[in-house]
Amino acid sequence: QPVRIYAGMPIGQLIYFVVAGDIETMYNAKSDAKYNNKTTRPVESMMWKNRF
């Protein structure tokens, strides 16, 4: 699926993985899911919410 990029938008690295097999936990069902509030407009990265 194409990704929209707008003028002035900072760009990081985009990585896509092919899902093989059944999904055990849907992404939006995780207790710490960040992107549940869907919008039609671009949003800033929420990678800072990840735990490393």
C-alpha positions as CSV (number, residue, x, y, z in Angstrom):
1,Q,0.0,0.0,0.0
2,P,1.4,3.4,-0.9
3,V,2.5,5.8,1.8
4,R,1.6,9.5,1.5
5,I,4.5,11.9,2.0
6,Y,3.8,15.7,2.3
7,A,6.1,18.6,1.7
8,G,8.0,19.5,4.9
9,M,7.1,16.2,6.6
10,P,10.1,14.6,8.4
11,I,10.9,11.1,7.1
12,G,12.3,8.2,9.0
13,Q,12.8,4.7,7.9
14,L,9.8,2.7,6.9
15,I,9.9,-1.1,7.2
16,Y,7.1,-3.5,6.2
17,F,6.9,-7.1,7.3
18,V,4.8,-9.8,5.6
19,V,2.6,-11.5,8.2
20,A,2.9,-15.3,7.9
21,G,0.4,-17.4,9.8
22,D,-2.3,-16.4,12.2
23,I,-2.1,-13.2,14.2
24,E,-2.2,-14.1,18.0
25,T,-2.9,-10.5,19.3
26,M,-4.4,-7.9,17.0
27,Y,-2.4,-4.7,17.2
28,N,-5.4,-2.6,18.3
29,A,-6.2,-5.1,21.0
30,K,-2.9,-4.6,22.9
31,S,-3.2,-2.7,26.1
32,D,-0.5,-0.3,25.1
33,A,-1.7,0.3,21.4
34,K,-0.7,3.8,20.3
35,Y,-2.6,4.2,17.0
36,N,-6.2,3.3,18.0
37,N,-7.6,6.8,17.3
38,K,-7.8,6.7,13.5
39,T,-7.8,9.9,11.5
40,T,-7.7,10.7,7.8
41,R,-4.9,13.3,8.4
42,P,-1.2,12.5,8.9
43,V,-0.1,12.1,12.5
44,E,3.3,12.4,14.1
45,S,5.2,9.3,15.0
46,M,4.5,7.8,18.4
47,M,7.6,5.7,18.4
48,W,8.7,7.6,21.6
49,K,5.9,5.6,23.3
50,N,7.7,2.3,22.5
51,R,9.6,0.5,25.3
52,F,13.1,-0.5,24.3
